[in-house]
Amino acid sequence: MSRTVPPREIRAVLDDVANALQGAIGLATHVRRNAQTVADDAVALEAAIGRAVSALKRLRPRSGPGRAAR
């Protein structure tokens, strides 16, 4: 059996859905901004690690007589 849903109840349900979606949109925006910040931080971290590795490589002995080339 199906029942007829009164217009007042439909409006109440749609209001609840609209309110829930507004909250979800706000949360989605927050998550997107945080994800972008994390991605930016990852790029900066990768660059910093690259610079540190380059600096450490400068300490490696150069190849020469009696030394193996690397």
N, C-alpha and C positions, 0 to 999 in steps of 0.2 A: 504494500500500500504506500502511496505517496501522500505527502501532506502539503498543503498550501502554506507557504511561509508569508506571514503578514508583512506588508511593506515597512512597518515600524521596526520589525526584527531585522529585516534586510539592511535597513539604514544603520542600525546599531552595529551589526556585524561589519559592514563596510567601513564605518568609522573606526572600529577596532583594528581592522586590517590596515587602514590608512595610517593610523597612529603607530602601529608596529613597523610599517615600512619606513616611516620617517626616522624612527630610531635606528633601523637597519642601515639606512642611507648614511646617517651620521657615523655609525660604526664603520661602515665600508670606507668612508672618506678617511677616518682616523687610521685604519689599517693600511690604506694605500700610502698615506703620508709617512707612516712608520716604515713601511717596506722600502720606500724611496730613500729614506734616511739610512737604513741599513745597507742598501745597495751602494750609496755614496760612501759610507764608512768602509765597506769592503774594498772599493776601488782605492781609497786612501791607504788602507792597510796593505794592500798588495804593492802599491808604490813604495811604501816605507820598507817593506821586507826586501824588495828589489834593491833599494839603496843600501840597506844593511849588508846584503849578500855581496854587492859590488865592493863595498868598503872592506869586507873580510877577504875578498879575493886579492886585494892589493897586498895582503900580508903573505900570500903564497910565494915561496921561493921561485924565482925564474929558472927556466931550464938552461942548462949550460953544460960545460964539460963535466962528466961524471954524474950528471943529474938527469933523471928521466923526464921527458916532456909530458905535460898533462893536458 
